[in-house]
Amino acid sequence: MAVFLFAVGLVAGSTIFAKTVTVTETFVNTSTITVTSTMTATVTHGVETRIVTATETIALSRIRGVCFSATEDCEAILIDLIGRANRSVHVMIYSFTLDELSEALIEAKNRGIDVKVVMEANNAFSKGSEYRKLLEAGVRVKLDRNPALMHHKVMIVDGEIVVTGSYNWSWSAENKNDENLVILDDPEAASLYEEEFQRVWSQAA
């Protein structure tokens, strides 16, 4: 924490202005700075003190977290985010074989969340694929029609949170490979990813 005192103006027989700014740095998942400004004005031709206090919180980073599958439980992070969704969960995924993630999506769908999933067509019928399970549970699932690969590994939650990285929703990604997830709490980034999701979704079947 740092406290700074600035002399903003000093005129004899007039008004003295002083501004104190307190800066507090907090690093818990997302780094923030809280700036508290206190302005005190003293009128010399009488006794009058006016104090105006304004507090502003500035987010330095939109990164909510990073997960590395070799040392952390990335699947649990995804399940938690799906469970916290209030409106929508939109997924573009290359490989999807994790049972608990499909169950989390089904639960979200059953509580009224708009759940949509686009999967790479070449992997939809591979061993362990969650494609049929999701379809049978009533989740809206489409297969990508790009003649090449749909290699996205993205989840957008409530149009505000983006999860992306190298991590496929597969047993190998969770248990064997060196993979990463980045969680962004950034509506602007989410809007761009949502635009891409809608493009892929509209072309899928």
C-alpha positions in Angstrom: 0.0 0.0 0.0 1.2 3.5 -0.8 -0.2 6.9 0.3 0.6 10.0 -1.7 -0.3 13.7 -0.8 -0.5 16.1 -3.6 -0.8 19.9 -3.2 -3.2 20.8 -5.9 -3.5 24.6 -5.2 -2.4 27.1 -2.6 -3.4 30.8 -2.8 -3.1 33.2 0.2 -6.5 34.3 1.5 -8.3 31.8 -0.7 -8.7 28.1 -0.6 -6.3 25.2 0.1 -6.8 22.0 -1.8 -5.1 18.8 -0.9 -5.5 15.4 -2.4 -4.6 12.1 -0.8 -4.4 9.0 -3.0 -4.2 5.6 -1.5 -3.2 2.8 -3.8 -3.8 -0.8 -2.7 -2.6 -3.7 -4.8 -4.4 -7.0 -4.6 -3.3 -10.2 -6.4 -5.9 -12.9 -6.0 -6.6 -14.6 -9.4 -7.2 -11.2 -11.1 -4.8 -8.4 -10.3 -6.5 -5.2 -9.3 -5.5 -1.8 -8.0 -7.9 0.1 -5.7 -7.4 3.8 -5.8 -9.0 5.9 -3.0 -8.9 9.7 -3.6 -9.7 12.1 -0.8 -10.0 15.8 -1.7 -10.1 18.3 1.2 -10.9 22.0 0.6 -10.3 24.6 3.4 -11.7 28.2 3.0 -9.4 30.7 4.8 -12.1 33.4 5.2 -14.2 31.4 7.5 -14.4 27.9 8.8 -15.4 25.5 6.1 -14.0 22.1 5.3 -15.4 20.1 2.5 -14.3 16.5 2.0 -15.0 14.5 -1.2 -14.0 10.9 -1.3 -14.1 8.8 -4.5 -13.1 5.1 -4.8 -12.1 3.6 -8.1 -11.2 -0.1 -8.7 -9.1 -0.6 -11.8 -8.6 -4.2 -13.2 -5.1 -4.7 -14.4 -5.8 -8.1 -15.8 -8.7 -9.9 -17.3 -7.1 -13.3 -16.7 -9.1 -15.2 -14.1 -6.7 -18.1 -14.0 -4.4 -20.5 -15.8 -4.4 -24.3 -15.5 -1.7 -26.7 -16.6 -3.0 -30.3 -16.8 0.3 -31.9 -15.8 0.0 -30.5 -12.3 -3.6 -29.3 -11.9 -7.2 -30.5 -12.2 -8.3 -28.6 -15.3 -11.4 -30.7 -15.7 -12.6 -29.6 -12.2 -12.2 -25.9 -13.3 -14.4 -26.5 -16.4 -17.1 -28.3 -14.4 -17.2 -25.5 -11.8 -17.6 -22.8 -14.5 -20.4 -24.8 -16.2 -22.1 -25.2 -12.8 -21.9 -21.4 -12.2 -23.4 -20.5 -15.6 -26.5 -18.4 -15.4 -27.5 -18.1 -19.1 -25.4 -19.9 -21.6 -22.6 -22.3 -22.2 -21.3 -22.5 -25.8 -18.5 -25.0 -26.6 -16.3 -25.6 -29.7 -14.2 -28.7 -29.1 -12.0 -30.9 -31.2 -12.0 -34.0 -28.9 -14.6 -34.8 -26.2 -14.3 -38.0 -24.2 -14.6 -36.9 -20.5 -17.8 -38.2 -18.9 -18.0 -35.7 -16.1 -17.9 -32.8 -18.5 -20.7 -34.1 -20.5 -22.7 -34.7 -17.3 -22.0 -31.1 -16.3 -23.4 -29.9 -19.6 -26.4 -32.1 -19.3 -27.1 -30.8 -15.8 -26.8 -27.2 -17.1 -29.2 -27.9 -19.9 -31.7 -29.4 -17.4 -31.7 -26.3 -15.3 -32.5 -24.1 -18.3 -29.1 -23.0 -19.5 -28.6 -22.5 -23.2 -26.1 -25.3 -23.9 -24.7 -25.7 -27.4 -21.7 -27.8 -28.5 -19.9 -28.0 -31.8 -17.6 -31.0 -32.2 -15.1 -32.0 -34.8 -16.9 -34.5 -37.1 -13.9 -36.8 -37.4 -13.8 -37.4 -33.7 -17.6 -37.6 -33.0 -17.8 -41.3 -33.4 -14.4 -42.3 -32.0 -14.0 -44.5 -28.9 -15.2 -42.8 -25.8 -16.8 -39.8 -27.6 -19.5 -38.0 -25.6 -21.4 -37.1 -28.8 -24.2 -39.6 -28.6 -24.6 -39.2 -24.9 -25.2 -35.5 -25.2 -27.6 -36.0 -28.1 -29.6 -38.6 -26.2 -29.8 -36.2 -23.2 -31.3 -33.4 -25.4 -28.2 -31.2 -25.5 -28.0 -29.3 -28.8 -24.9 -30.7 -30.5 -23.7 -30.2 -34.0 -20.8 -31.6 -36.1 -18.5 -29.2 -37.8 -18.6 -29.2 -41.6 -15.3 -27.7 -42.3 -13.6 -30.1 -44.7 -10.4 -29.5 -42.7 -10.3 -29.7 -38.9 -12.3 -27.7 -36.4 -9.4 -27.4 -34.0 -11.0 -25.0 -31.5 -10.9 -25.8 -27.8 -13.1 -23.0 -26.5 -15.9 -22.6 -24.0 -17.9 -19.3 -23.6 -19.9 -18.9 -20.4 -22.7 -16.3 -20.2 -21.2 -14.3 -23.0 -18.6 -13.0 -20.5 -16.0 -15.7 -19.6 -13.8 -17.5 -22.2 -11.9 -20.7 -21.6 -9.3 -21.5 -24.2 -5.9 -23.1 -24.7 -4.5 -26.4 -25.9 -6.7 -28.5 -23.6 -9.1 -30.9 -25.4 -11.9 -32.4 -23.3 -10.3 -35.8 -23.3 -8.8 -38.3 -20.9 -5.3 -37.9 -22.5 -5.4 -34.1 -22.1 -6.4 -34.4 -18.5 -4.1 -37.3 -17.5 -1.2 -37.7 -19.9 -0.4 -34.6 -22.0 1.1 -31.3 -21.2 -1.9 -29.0 -21.8 -3.0 -25.6 -20.8 -6.2 -23.6 -20.1 -6.6 -19.9 -19.9 -9.7 -18.4 -18.2 -10.5 -14.9 -19.3 -13.1 -12.8 -17.5 -13.5 -10.4 -20.4 -16.8 -9.6 -22.1 -15.0 -8.0 -25.1 -13.0 -11.1 -25.7 -16.1 -13.2 -25.1 -17.9 -11.3 -27.8 -15.2 -12.0 -30.3 -15.2 -15.7 -29.4 -19.0 -15.8 -29.5 -19.0 -14.4 -33.0 -16.7 -17.2 -34.1 -18.9 -19.7 -32.3 -21.9 -18.5 -34.1 -20.1 -18.7 -37.5 -19.0 -22.3 -36.8 -22.4 -23.2 -35.4 -24.3 -21.8 -38.4 -22.2 -24.0 -40.8 -22.4 -27.2 -38.7 -25.0 -29.9 -38.9 
